């Protein structure tokens, strides 16, 4: 909020609109800025009579000039007021933490005297427009910065107390900040560390905090969409060497092969930076920041928003998680919310993958709740949410302050809920029956989509008026995969590219294909040469491989007999099954998606 604009009409700081409600004993946010008499349902304003100063007043350091015209300093600490049009009592901005106290309350008057003189009789109450609601959303940081594990971090307002709640880890090689004009990847980690009252029954008693729940949250460069990729804790993968800081000294922890993903944290001294490196090794996606929370985040954040609505296809009575719910919709919070996100034996196949699905339902519902007017217009809920989130949160130093988190939150809040998609790393069962392995044919294309900032949902974008389009090489009928005949050459520097592509194509039903080894020379761009009578085959192959129209090179003469098309892989080839052109990518068949704006029922 621009400090210089607070004296003008609509641009009024919502933090200055707190009024006392004698029925609840708390201060509440008055969204009617007109100063007119309240409606019967509105809470009456506290009388402006002389009397003992509140603790917030006592921290202000004396009286200042703080009328409508402006204000000096910032919200953190006991900052004096700037000089405005009138003279009033300068209230400090330090949060006291006492119920009923208002953080950063500022006393207002209509005549500049500091009193509560009402407006002249007959003055009409100004209608609250949509723009006012938008300003409240902006002030709250959009409500949602990120739901973490089963909770969220939100930028509510910059208070020193919230800064003090945060725990930070100085990740070796971590990013110092985030760029507003770039895509951002945040690793959200929920640990099984048993800290806090009432958590003795959960998690591993001896655990220092493994990566029990891990979500890679990708936000598109244009903020039009976001993808939340869940990584199974029992996925067998390689954990690379990583560096950690111990008492200011950098120590290298050796990597290991064939281990559960959750061991990337808390084993052998590995910190969240090691989990970030493991995700990068697994997916090829660079991770910018991390946010980590334990069981308390689920309990406290679900309570702060007044509960989260969930849905069950069948009743659950899980003795391990202590969840006992009937079929249908329920609102869960606190211990019950934690039991919900930890249950697994009573849903689906009883595996960690089933638990991931129920967690995604919970997180989607919490996002909807946090972005609802019920939460955004409730100062009590917003303060409780911000306080609970920062207490439960550990982040890297690159985003390790309320100011940075608020800026990040404002960026993430631009994403429309309907364009936030949850999905899971594609896996297949391992022979041991307890762990899972990466399903390469589905996982690699999915990783490529996220890496190349391709949305998993169809995002509506404003287009210019439709113009008459000239048909291109990709327009027209498609052949069946079994009718596609192609010879594959490797014109890239990737060894074995032609053989890997052949294997992948045959798995897609393109059985009339052959590996012709290396091309006469390497080329920069992948090309597909074909005759006019093979155009339908070319289009089908382009669809399968994500080839752009520019890659298709039609010859002048028809192909003769069983003459195949010629596919030459170029330097733009990144792997079998990965679209050559990122914008042509589609979610691999069989990959499940959960859209955050839609409610699903677990069972």
C-alpha positions in Angstrom: 0.0 0.0 0.0 1.5 3.3 -1.1 1.9 5.5 2.1 1.4 8.6 0.1 -2.1 7.6 -1.1 -3.7 6.9 2.3 -5.3 10.3 2.4 -7.3 9.8 -0.7 -10.8 8.3 -0.8 -10.6 4.6 -1.6 -6.9 4.2 -0.7 -7.4 3.9 3.0 -5.2 1.5 5.0 -7.4 -1.3 6.2 -5.2 -1.6 9.3 -6.5 1.7 10.4 -10.2 0.6 10.2 -10.3 -1.6 13.3 -13.3 -1.0 15.6 -14.2 -2.5 19.0 -17.0 -5.0 19.2 -18.3 -5.0 22.8 -20.3 -8.2 22.1 -17.1 -10.2 21.5 -14.5 -8.1 23.3 -12.3 -8.0 20.2 -11.5 -5.5 17.5 -12.8 -6.2 14.1 -12.1 -4.8 10.6 -14.6 -2.2 9.4 -14.8 -2.3 5.6 -17.1 0.7 5.4 -14.5 3.5 5.1 -17.1 6.3 4.8 -17.2 7.1 8.4 -21.0 7.0 8.2 -23.2 5.5 10.9 -23.0 1.7 10.9 -25.8 -0.6 9.9 -27.6 -2.4 12.7 -25.4 -5.5 12.2 -22.1 -3.6 12.3 -20.1 -3.5 15.5 -20.1 -0.1 17.3 -16.9 1.9 17.4 -15.0 2.3 20.7 -15.8 5.7 22.3 -12.9 8.2 21.9 -12.9 9.4 25.4 -9.8 10.4 27.4 -8.5 7.6 29.7 -5.6 5.3 30.3 -3.6 4.5 27.3 -3.5 0.9 26.0 -0.3 -1.0 25.9 -0.1 -0.4 22.2 -0.4 3.4 22.9 2.3 3.2 25.5 4.8 1.8 23.0 4.4 4.6 20.6 7.0 6.8 22.2 4.7 9.8 22.7 2.4 11.9 20.6 2.9 12.5 17.0 1.1 14.2 14.1 -0.8 11.6 12.2 -3.8 13.0 10.5 -5.2 11.9 7.1 -2.4 13.4 5.1 0.4 10.9 5.6 2.5 8.9 8.0 6.3 8.4 8.4 8.3 5.3 9.0 7.0 1.7 8.6 4.9 -0.8 10.5 7.7 -2.6 12.3 8.4 -1.4 15.9 7.4 1.7 17.7 7.5 4.1 14.7 6.4 7.7 15.1 3.8 9.2 12.8 4.4 11.6 10.0 2.9 15.0 9.7 -0.6 15.2 8.2 -3.5 17.5 7.8 -4.5 17.3 11.5 -3.0 16.5 14.8 -3.9 13.2 16.7 -2.5 10.7 19.1 0.3 8.6 17.6 -0.3 4.9 18.4 2.6 2.5 18.2 2.7 -0.3 15.7 4.1 -3.1 17.9 1.9 -6.2 18.2 1.2 -6.9 21.9 -0.3 -10.3 21.6 -3.0 -9.4 24.1 -6.6 -10.5 23.1 -8.6 -7.5 22.1 -5.6 -5.4 21.3 -5.2 -4.2 17.7 -1.8 -4.5 16.0 -0.9 -1.1 14.6 -4.2 0.5 15.5 -4.5 4.2 14.6 -7.1 6.5 16.0 -9.0 8.5 13.4 -11.2 11.5 13.5 -13.4 13.4 11.0 -12.3 16.8 12.2 -8.6 16.1 12.8 -8.9 16.5 16.6 -8.4 12.9 17.5 -12.0 12.5 18.7 -14.8 10.4 17.4 -17.1 13.1 16.1 -19.7 11.5 13.8 -20.4 13.0 10.3 -23.2 15.5 9.9 -26.7 14.0 10.0 -28.1 13.0 6.6 -24.8 12.1 5.1 -25.3 9.1 2.8 -23.4 5.9 3.4 -21.0 5.2 0.6 -21.6 1.9 -1.2 -18.8 -0.5 -0.9 -17.6 -1.5 -4.4 -15.7 -4.4 -5.8 -12.5 -2.3 -5.8 -12.6 -2.1 -2.0 -12.6 -5.9 -1.8 -9.7 -6.0 -4.1 -7.7 -3.6 -1.9 -8.4 -5.9 1.1 -7.2 -8.9 -0.9 -4.0 -7.0 -1.8 -3.4 -6.0 1.8 -3.6 -9.6 3.0 -1.1 -10.6 0.4 -3.9 -12.3 -1.5 -4.6 -14.6 1.4 -2.6 -17.4 0.0 1.2 -17.6 -0.4 1.4 -21.4 -0.3 -0.3 -24.2 1.4 2.5 -26.2 3.0 2.1 -29.9 3.8 -1.4 -29.4 5.2 -1.1 -25.7 5.9 -0.1 -22.4 4.4 2.2 -19.5 4.7 0.5 -16.1 4.1 1.6 -12.5 4.0 -0.9 -10.8 6.2 0.9 -7.6 7.4 4.5 -6.9 8.3 4.9 -7.2 12.1 8.1 -7.7 13.9 6.5 -10.4 16.0 5.9 -12.5 12.9 9.5 -12.0 11.8 10.5 -13.4 15.2 8.4 -16.5 14.7 10.3 -17.7 11.6 13.0 -20.3 11.6 15.6 -20.2 8.8 18.2 -22.4 7.3 21.1 -21.0 5.3 21.2 -23.4 2.4 24.5 -23.8 0.6 24.1 -22.5 -2.9 20.5 -21.3 -2.3 18.9 -18.4 -4.0 19.1 -15.0 -2.2 15.7 -13.8 -3.4 13.1 -14.5 -6.1 12.4 -12.6 -9.3 8.9 -11.3 -10.0 9.3 -11.8 -13.8 10.5 -15.4 -13.6 8.9 -18.8 -12.8 9.5 -19.9 -9.2 9.9 -23.4 -7.8 9.3 -23.9 -4.0 9.9 -27.2 -2.3 7.3 -27.7 0.4 8.4 -30.3 3.0 6.3 -31.8 5.8 8.5 -33.7 8.3 7.6 -36.5 10.6 9.5 -34.8 13.5 7.5 -35.2 16.7 7.6 -31.7 18.2 4.9 -29.9 20.1 2.3 -30.9 22.7 0.1 -33.8 21.7 2.3 -35.1 18.9 3.8 -38.1 20.8 1.5 -40.5 19.0 2.6 -39.5 15.5 5.7 -40.1 13.4 9.0 -41.7 14.2 9.9 -41.2 17.8 13.7 -41.2 17.0 13.4 -39.2 13.7 15.2 -35.9 13.4 12.7 -35.1 10.7 12.5 -37.0 7.4 10.9 -35.8 4.2 7.5 -37.4 5.1 5.5 -35.3 2.6 7.1 -33.4 -0.2 5.5 -31.2 -2.8 7.3 -29.2 -5.5 5.2 -26.1 -6.1 5.9 -24.5 -9.5 4.4 -21.1 -10.3 4.4 -20.1 -13.9 6.3 -17.0 -15.1 3.1 -15.2 -16.1 1.4 -16.3 -12.8 -1.4 -17.8 -14.9 -1.1 -21.2 -13.4 0.7 -23.4 -10.8 1.5 -27.1 -10.5 1.9 -28.9 -7.2 3.9 -32.1 -7.7 3.8 -34.6 -4.9 6.9 -36.8 -4.5 6.3 -40.2 -2.8 8.4 -40.7 0.3 9.0 -44.4 -0.5 10.3 -43.6 -4.0 13.7 -45.3 -4.6 16.1 -42.8 -6.0 19.7 -41.5 -5.8 20.6 -38.9 -3.2 23.5 -36.8 -4.5 26.4 -35.3 -2.6 25.3 -32.1 -0.8 26.9 -29.4 1.3 25.5 -28.2 4.6 26.6 -25.5 7.0 27.6 -26.6 10.5 28.6 -23.8 12.9 29.5 -21.7 10.0 31.7 -24.3 8.3 30.7 -26.0 5.1 30.6 -29.8 5.2 30.1 -32.2 2.3 27.8 -35.2 2.9 28.4 -38.1 0.5 25.6 -39.2 -1.7 24.1 -42.6 -1.9 22.2 -44.7 -4.4 19.0 -46.7 -4.3 17.6 -45.1 -1.1 14.1 -44.0 -0.1 13.5 -40.4 -1.1 12.6 -39.4 2.5 16.2 -40.1 3.6 17.2 -37.0 1.7 16.4 -35.1 4.9 17.5 -35.9 8.5 19.8 -38.8 7.7 23.6 -38.4 8.0 23.1 -34.7 8.8 21.3 -33.8 5.6 19.4 -30.5 5.7 16.5 -29.2 3.4 19.2 -28.1 1.0 20.0 -31.8 0.4 16.3 -32.5 -0.3 16.4 -29.7 -2.8 19.4 -31.1 -4.5 17.8 -34.6 -4.6 14.7 -33.2 -6.3 16.8 -31.4 -8.9 18.7 -34.6 -9.6 15.4 -36.6 -9.9 13.4 -34.1 -12.0 15.9 -31.9 -13.7 14.0 -28.9 -12.3 15.9 -26.2 -10.4 14.5 -25.5 -7.0 14.6 -21.9 -5.8 13.4 -22.1 -2.2 12.0 -24.4 0.5 9.4 -24.2 3.2 9.3 -26.8 5.9 6.8 -27.6 8.7 5.9 -30.4 11.1 2.7 -31.8 12.5 1.8 -28.6 14.3 1.3 -26.8 11.0 -1.6 -29.0 10.1 -3.3 -28.6 13.5 -2.7 -24.9 13.9 -3.4 -23.7 10.4 -6.6 -25.8 9.9 -7.8 -24.3 13.2 -6.8 -20.8 12.2 -9.0 -20.8 9.1 -12.0 -22.2 11.1 -11.7 -25.8 9.7 -11.3 -27.4 6.3 -14.1 -29.2 4.5 -13.3 -32.7 3.3 -15.4 -35.4 1.6 -15.4 -39.2 2.0 -16.9 -41.8 -0.4 -17.1 -44.2 2.5 -16.8 -44.1 6.3 -13.3 -44.3 7.8 -12.3 -45.7 11.2 -8.5 -45.8 11.2 -7.1 -47.0 14.5 -3.6 -45.9 13.5 -4.4 -42.3 12.6 -7.3 -42.2 15.0 -9.6 -40.9 12.3 -13.3 -41.8 12.7 -15.6 -40.1 10.1 -18.8 -41.1 8.4 -19.4 -41.0 4.7 -20.0 -37.5 3.2 -18.7 -34.0 4.0 -17.0 -32.9 7.2 -15.2 -29.9 8.5 -12.0 -30.9 10.2 -9.4 -29.0 12.2 -6.8 -29.5 14.8 -6.1 -33.1 15.8 -8.8 -34.4 13.5 -7.3 -32.5 10.5 -3.9 -34.1 11.3 -5.5 -37.5 11.5 -7.2 -36.9 8.1 -3.9 -36.1 6.3 -2.1 -39.0 7.9 -4.6 -41.7 7.3 -3.7 -44.3 4.6 -4.7 -47.8 5.6 -8.4 -47.0 5.3 -8.3 -45.3 1.9 -7.5 -46.5 -1.6 -4.9 -49.3 -1.5 -3.7 -48.4 1.9 -0.4 -47.1 0.6 1.5 -43.8 0.9 0.2 -43.1 -2.6 -3.4 -43.2 -1.3 -2.4 -40.9 1.5 -1.0 -38.5 -1.1 -4.4 -38.4 -2.8 -6.2 -37.6 0.5 -3.6 -34.9 1.3 -4.2 -33.3 -2.1 -7.9 -33.1 -1.5 -7.2 -31.5 1.9 -4.8 -29.0 0.4 -7.1 -28.0 -2.4 -9.9 -27.4 0.1 -7.7 -25.3 2.3 -6.7 -23.2 -0.7 -10.3 -22.6 -1.5 -11.0 -21.7 2.2 -8.1 -19.3 2.4 -9.1 -17.5 -0.7 -12.7 -17.3 0.4 -14.2 -14.0 1.6 -15.0 -15.7 4.9 -11.2 -15.8 5.6 -10.0 -12.7 3.8 -12.4 -10.4 5.5 -11.9 -11.8 9.0 -9.1 -10.0 10.7 -9.2 -12.6 13.5 -8.7 -15.5 11.1 -6.1 -13.7 9.1 -4.0 -12.8 12.1 -4.4 -16.3 13.6 -3.4 -17.8 10.2 -0.3 -15.6 9.8 0.8 -16.2 13.4 0.3 -19.9 13.2 2.0 -20.2 9.8 5.1 -18.4 10.8 5.4 -20.3 14.1 5.2 -23.6 12.2 7.4 -22.6 9.4 11.1 -23.1 8.6 12.4 -21.5 5.4 15.7 -20.8 3.6 17.3 -17.4 4.3 16.5 -16.3 0.7 12.8 -15.8 1.8 13.5 -15.7 5.5 11.6 -12.6 6.5 8.0 -11.5 6.7 8.7 -8.8 4.1 10.1 -11.3 1.6 7.3 -13.8 2.3 4.7 -11.1 1.8 6.2 -10.2 -1.6 6.3 -13.8 -2.5 2.7 -14.2 -1.3 1.5 -11.4 -3.5 3.0 -13.1 -6.5 1.6 -16.5 -5.7 -1.8 -15.1 -5.0 -2.1 -13.9 -8.6 -2.7 -17.5 -9.6 -6.4 -18.4 -10.1 -7.5 -21.3 -8.0 -8.9 -23.1 -11.0 -5.5 -23.2 -12.6 -3.7 -24.8 -9.6 -3.2 -28.5 -10.4 -2.0 -31.2 -8.0 -0.4 -34.3 -9.4 2.0 -37.0 -8.3 5.3 -38.3 -9.7 4.4 -41.3 -11.8 5.7 -44.5 -10.2 5.4 -48.3 -10.3 5.5 -50.9 -7.6 8.9 -52.3 -6.6 9.5 -56.0 -6.2 9.8 -55.6 -2.4 6.1 -54.5 -2.1 7.0 -51.6 0.2 8.8 -49.1 -2.1 8.1 -47.7 -5.6 10.2 -46.9 -8.7 10.0 -44.1 -11.2 7.8 -44.7 -14.2 10.1 -43.2 -16.7 7.8 -43.1 -19.7 5.3 -40.9 -17.8 7.6 -39.1 -15.4 10.1 -37.6 -17.9 7.5 -35.9 -20.1 5.7 -34.6 -16.9 9.0 -33.2 -15.5 9.7 -31.6 -18.9 6.3 -29.8 -18.8 7.0 -28.3 -15.4 10.6 -27.4 -16.3 9.5 -25.7 -19.5 6.7 -23.8 -17.7 3.8 -25.6 -19.5 0.5 -25.7 -17.6 -1.2 -28.9 -16.7 -4.5 -27.2 -17.2 -5.8 -25.4 -20.2 -5.4 -21.7 -19.2 -7.7 -19.2 -20.8 -5.8 -16.3 -22.3 -7.0 -13.2 -24.1 -6.4 -13.7 -27.8 -6.6 -11.1 -30.6 -9.5 -11.2 -33.0 -9.4 -14.5 -34.9 -7.8 -14.1 -38.3 -8.2 -16.3 -41.3 -5.7 -19.1 -40.9 -3.8 -20.7 -43.7 -3.7 -24.5 -43.2 -0.3 -25.7 -42.1 1.5 -29.1 -42.2 -0.1 -30.1 -38.8 -3.6 -29.4 -40.1 -5.4 -32.5 -41.5 -6.2 -36.1 -40.7 -3.9 -38.4 -38.7 -2.9 -42.0 -39.4 -3.1 -44.7 -36.8 0.2 -45.4 -34.9 0.4 -48.9 -36.5 0.4 -47.3 -40.0 3.3 -44.9 -39.2 6.5 -46.0 -40.9 9.7 -44.1 -39.9 13.5 -44.5 -39.8 15.2 -42.8 -36.9 18.6 -41.2 -37.1 20.6 -39.7 -34.3 21.8 -36.2 -35.2 22.4 -35.1 -31.6 25.3 -35.5 -29.2 23.2 -37.8 -27.0 24.5 -41.3 -27.2 21.8 -43.9 -27.9 19.2 -41.3 -28.7 17.9 -43.2 -31.8 17.7 -46.5 -29.9 15.9 -45.0 -27.0 13.4 -43.2 -29.3 12.8 -46.4 -31.2 11.9 -48.3 -28.0 9.6 -45.5 -26.9 7.9 -45.3 -30.3 7.2 -49.0 -30.4 5.7 -48.8 -26.9 3.3 -46.2 -28.5 2.3 -48.7 -31.2 4.6 -47.4 -33.9 5.9 -50.8 -34.8 7.0 -50.0 -38.3 10.0 -48.1 -37.1 13.7 -48.7 -37.3 17.0 -47.5 -35.7 19.4 -46.2 -38.3 22.1 -45.2 -35.8 24.0 -41.9 -36.3 23.1 -39.3 -39.0 25.8 -38.2 -41.4 26.2 -35.0 -39.3 24.8 -33.4 -36.2 22.0 -30.9 -36.6 20.5 -28.2 -34.3 16.8 -28.9 -34.8 15.0 -32.2 -35.1 13.5 -32.7 -38.6 11.0 -35.1 -40.2 11.1 -35.6 -43.9 8.2 -37.2 -45.7 6.4 -37.4 -49.0 3.0 -35.8 -49.7 1.3 -39.2 -49.5 2.7 -39.6 -45.9 1.3 -36.4 -44.5 -1.2 -38.2 -42.3 1.7 -40.3 -40.8 3.8 -37.2 -40.3 1.1 -35.5 -38.3 0.6 -38.5 -36.1 4.3 -38.7 -35.4 4.4 -35.0 -34.7 1.7 -35.4 -32.2 3.5 -38.3 -30.5 6.8 -36.6 -30.3 5.7 -33.0 -29.8 7.2 -31.8 -33.0 6.5 -28.2 -34.1 5.3 -27.4 -37.6 8.8 -26.1 -38.5 10.2 -29.6 -38.0 8.1 -31.1 -40.8 9.8 -31.0 -44.2 7.6 -32.3 -47.0 9.4 -33.5 -50.2 8.1 -32.8 -53.7 7.5 -36.4 -54.6 5.5 -39.2 -53.0 7.1 -42.0 -51.1 7.5 -45.2 -53.1 6.3 -48.6 -51.7 7.4 -49.1 -48.1 9.7 -46.2 -48.1 9.8 -44.8 -44.5 9.8 -41.2 -43.4 13.1 -40.0 -42.0 13.3 -38.6 -38.5 16.6 -37.0 -37.5 17.0 -36.1 -33.9 18.7 -32.8 -33.3 20.3 -31.0 -30.4 16.8 -30.0 -29.2 16.1 -33.7 -28.4 16.2 -34.1 -24.6 15.0 -37.6 -24.1 12.7 -40.3 -25.5 9.1 -39.5 -24.8 9.8 -35.8 -24.0 8.2 -33.4 -26.5 10.8 -31.7 -28.7 8.7 -28.5 -28.6 7.7 -27.8 -24.9 4.6 -25.9 -25.9 3.3 -29.1 -27.6 3.5 -31.1 -24.4 0.5 -32.8 -23.0 0.0 -34.5 -19.7 1.0 -38.1 -20.2 -1.8 -40.6 -20.3 -2.5 -42.2 -17.0 -1.2 -39.3 -14.9 -3.9 -38.2 -12.4 -4.6 -34.6 -11.8 -6.6 -32.8 -9.0 -7.7 -29.2 -9.8 -7.8 -27.0 -6.7 -11.1 -25.4 -7.5 -13.0 -28.7 -7.5 -13.9 -30.8 -4.5 -13.2 -34.5 -4.7 -14.2 -37.3 -2.3 -11.7 -39.8 -1.0 -12.5 -43.4 -0.5 
